[in-house]
Amino acid sequence: MGSSHMNAAELSNWPARRNDAPDVQAELLEFSRTVSAWQTPSEVLDALNHATISTSPHLSVLGAARFPLKATDWGAIRLGKSVFLHKDVPDGWWEEYVTLAPRRFAPALFLARSSLVSYTWTESRRMLEPIGVDLWSYELALKHEMRDGFTCPVGGRWVVAFWSKRVLCNILTPALRILLQTASTFAAQRLEHLAGPDVKRLGSRARLTPRELAVLRLVSMGRQASEIAKALALGEETVRSHIKKSQMKLGARNRAHAACEAVRQNLIP
């Protein structure tokens, strides 16, 4: 994938250099300017979809989602409160998605939560190379004629997604990616305002003490109990006690599992 850096003059003149495209910059920036006028999540997604299709006919809005605080807490995800789908999303896709998704790895969402960079689904598959059961989200998308997609992360809290019947790597130019990210950011901000606070976003997040977190952070770095004790000025038995308590709170089978769960739940970096 090429560099996404363009100067202001190149970005301003980019639409004019394409004979088959309308004024991409004007369409998406107009959406960003007027997004505060829309009064419901459906109106926001409809307006974004209109601007998207006008600039890139091969791309449609899938929807937007507010991440739960705990990455694996699907019980905190609610349609119409933390997830908003565009009305033209393929029938049946969401129902199958929420049935399969809990406790499964979704590469596109993983990148959207952990990175500030937007990727197509094809690009995320090439980077992470999922195999076996980890291919489920791609296979489900293909089942519903979604050949590719594009996910735009917004501050690690929201993701706005698009889908297409074509592979997008060569369709989404650097300039269009920037504009889609900008429009998605404004859409997420408006949806945050319309949806209001989501008290269930906290879900069932494990409550580990600062010392338990410090110990797990060092466990995740491959440190042994004696090394952790020395680094934190604690006794080895105290370190082992913190590890056991952390395992119980996280429902982990062993110390390695506890450290992995802490990372998955964004408890430690």
C-alpha positions in Angstrom: 0.0 0.0 0.0 1.4 3.4 -1.0 2.0 6.3 1.3 -1.1 8.3 2.4 0.8 11.6 2.8 -0.2 14.3 0.4 0.3 18.1 0.6 -2.7 20.5 0.6 -2.3 21.3 -3.1 -2.3 17.7 -4.2 -5.3 16.9 -2.1 -7.2 19.9 -3.4 -6.5 19.1 -7.0 -6.8 15.3 -6.7 -10.5 15.0 -7.8 -10.0 17.0 -10.9 -7.3 14.6 -12.1 -9.9 11.8 -12.3 -12.3 11.7 -15.2 -14.6 9.1 -13.8 -15.1 10.7 -10.3 -17.1 13.6 -8.9 -15.7 16.1 -6.5 -14.7 13.6 -3.8 -13.3 16.3 -1.4 -16.4 18.4 -1.7 -18.9 15.6 -1.1 -17.2 14.1 2.0 -16.3 17.5 3.5 -19.8 18.7 3.0 -21.0 15.7 5.0 -18.5 16.6 7.8 -19.8 20.2 7.8 -23.5 19.3 8.0 -23.4 16.2 10.2 -24.6 18.1 13.3 -27.9 18.7 11.5 -28.9 15.0 11.5 -31.1 14.0 14.5 -31.0 10.2 14.5 -28.3 7.6 14.0 -30.1 6.4 10.8 -30.0 9.9 9.4 -26.2 10.1 10.1 -25.5 6.8 8.4 -27.8 7.6 5.4 -26.0 10.9 4.9 -22.6 9.3 5.1 -23.7 6.5 2.7 -25.0 9.1 0.2 -21.7 11.0 0.3 -19.7 7.7 0.1 -21.6 6.3 -2.9 -21.5 9.7 -4.6 -17.7 9.7 -4.4 -17.0 5.9 -4.7 -19.8 3.9 -6.2 -18.2 0.6 -5.2 -18.3 1.5 -1.5 -21.3 1.4 0.9 -21.7 2.1 4.6 -21.9 -1.0 6.8 -22.3 0.8 10.1 -20.7 2.1 13.2 -19.9 0.6 16.6 -18.8 1.9 20.0 -16.3 -0.5 21.5 -17.0 -1.9 25.0 -14.3 -1.2 27.5 -13.5 -4.9 27.7 -12.7 -6.2 24.2 -14.4 -9.5 24.6 -17.5 -8.3 26.4 -20.2 -8.9 23.8 -22.9 -8.7 26.5 -22.3 -4.9 26.5 -22.9 -4.6 22.8 -26.4 -3.5 21.9 -27.9 -2.8 18.5 -29.3 0.8 18.5 -27.2 1.8 21.5 -23.6 0.9 20.8 -24.0 -0.6 17.3 -25.7 1.2 14.4 -26.2 -0.5 11.1 -27.1 1.1 7.8 -30.4 0.0 6.4 -28.9 -1.5 3.3 -26.6 -4.0 5.1 -27.1 -7.5 3.6 -30.0 -9.3 5.3 -29.0 -11.8 7.9 -25.3 -10.7 8.1 -25.6 -9.1 11.6 -27.6 -11.9 13.1 -25.0 -14.4 12.0 -22.1 -12.1 13.1 -23.3 -11.7 16.7 -23.9 -15.5 16.9 -20.3 -16.3 15.8 -18.3 -13.4 17.1 -18.2 -13.9 20.9 -14.7 -15.3 21.9 -13.6 -15.4 18.3 -10.8 -13.4 16.7 -11.9 -10.7 14.3 -8.8 -9.3 12.5 -10.4 -6.1 11.1 -11.8 -5.1 14.5 -8.6 -6.0 16.3 -6.7 -3.6 14.0 -9.4 -0.9 14.4 -9.2 -1.2 18.2 -5.4 -1.3 18.5 -4.4 1.0 15.6 -5.2 4.5 14.4 -4.7 3.4 10.8 -7.5 2.5 8.5 -7.2 -0.8 6.6 -9.3 -2.7 4.0 -10.3 -6.2 5.1 -8.1 -7.6 2.4 -5.1 -5.7 3.8 -5.8 -6.9 7.3 -6.0 -10.5 6.1 -2.7 -10.2 4.3 -1.0 -8.6 7.4 -2.3 -11.0 10.0 -2.6 -14.1 7.9 -5.5 -15.8 9.8 -6.0 -19.5 9.3 -8.7 -22.0 10.2 -11.4 -20.7 12.6 -9.9 -17.2 12.4 -11.1 -16.9 8.9 -14.8 -16.9 10.0 -15.4 -13.2 9.6 -14.1 -13.1 6.0 -16.0 -16.3 5.1 -19.2 -14.8 6.5 -18.7 -11.6 4.6 -18.3 -13.5 1.3 -21.4 -15.5 2.1 -23.3 -12.2 2.0 -21.5 -10.9 -1.1 -19.3 -8.5 0.8 -16.0 -9.1 -1.1 -14.1 -6.5 0.9 -14.5 -3.7 3.4 -12.8 -0.7 5.0 -12.7 0.0 8.7 -12.0 3.5 10.1 -11.0 3.6 13.8 -11.9 6.6 15.8 -9.8 7.1 18.9 -9.9 3.5 19.9 -13.5 4.0 21.0 -15.5 3.8 17.8 -15.1 2.1 14.4 -17.0 3.1 11.2 -17.0 0.4 8.6 -17.7 0.3 4.8 -18.2 -2.7 2.5 -17.9 -3.4 -1.2 -18.5 -6.2 -3.7 -15.1 -5.5 -5.1 -11.5 -5.7 -3.7 -10.8 -2.2 -2.5 -7.0 -2.1 -2.3 -6.6 -0.4 -5.7 -9.9 1.5 -5.5 -9.2 3.4 -2.3 -6.5 5.9 -3.1 -4.5 7.7 -0.3 -6.6 10.8 -0.7 -9.9 9.0 -0.5 -8.8 7.1 2.5 -8.0 10.4 4.3 -11.4 11.8 3.4 -13.3 8.7 4.5 -11.4 8.7 7.8 -12.3 12.4 8.3 -16.0 11.8 7.5 -16.0 8.7 9.7 -14.6 10.7 12.7 -17.4 13.3 12.4 -20.0 10.6 12.0 -18.7 8.8 15.2 -18.7 12.1 17.1 -22.3 12.8 16.1 -23.4 9.2 17.0 -21.7 9.5 20.4 -23.8 12.6 21.0 -27.0 11.1 19.8 -26.5 7.7 21.6 -25.7 9.4 24.9 -23.7 7.7 27.7 -23.7 3.9 27.7 -23.5 2.7 31.3 -23.3 -0.9 30.2 -20.1 -0.1 28.3 -18.1 -1.0 31.4 -19.5 -4.5 31.3 -18.0 -7.1 33.6 -14.4 -5.7 33.6 -12.2 -7.5 36.0 -11.0 -5.3 38.9 -7.4 -5.9 39.5 -5.3 -4.0 42.0 -2.4 -1.8 40.8 0.1 -4.3 42.2 -1.7 -7.2 40.5 -1.5 -5.3 37.2 2.2 -4.5 37.7 2.9 -8.1 38.3 1.0 -9.3 35.3 2.7 -6.7 33.1 6.1 -8.2 34.0 4.7 -11.7 33.5 3.7 -10.7 30.0 7.3 -9.8 29.4 8.5 -13.3 30.4 9.8 -12.4 33.9 10.0 -15.1 36.5 8.7 -14.7 40.0 12.1 -14.0 41.5 12.8 -11.3 38.8 9.4 -9.7 39.4 9.9 -9.6 43.2 13.3 -7.9 42.7 11.9 -5.4 40.2 8.9 -4.4 42.4 10.6 -4.8 45.8 8.2 -7.5 46.8 8.6 -10.9 48.3 8.4 -13.9 46.0 5.4 -15.3 47.9 3.6 -12.0 47.6 4.3 -12.0 43.8 2.9 -15.6 43.6 -0.1 -14.5 45.6 -0.8 -11.6 43.2 -0.6 -13.9 40.2 -3.0 -16.4 41.7 -5.5 -13.7 42.6 -5.2 -12.3 39.1 -5.8 -15.7 37.6 -9.0 -16.1 39.7 -10.3 -12.7 38.8 -9.7 -13.2 35.1 -10.8 -16.8 34.9 -7.4 -17.9 33.7 -6.0 -21.4 33.7 -2.4 -20.3 34.4 -0.1 -17.2 34.6 0.4 -17.0 30.9 -3.3 -17.2 30.3 -3.8 -14.5 32.9 -1.3 -12.2 31.2 -2.9 -12.8 27.8 -6.4 -12.0 29.2 -5.1 -8.8 30.8 -3.8 -7.7 27.4 -7.0 -8.7 25.6 -9.1 -6.7 28.0 -6.8 -3.7 27.7 -5.8 -3.9 31.4 -2.1 -3.8 30.6 -0.2 -2.5 27.6 
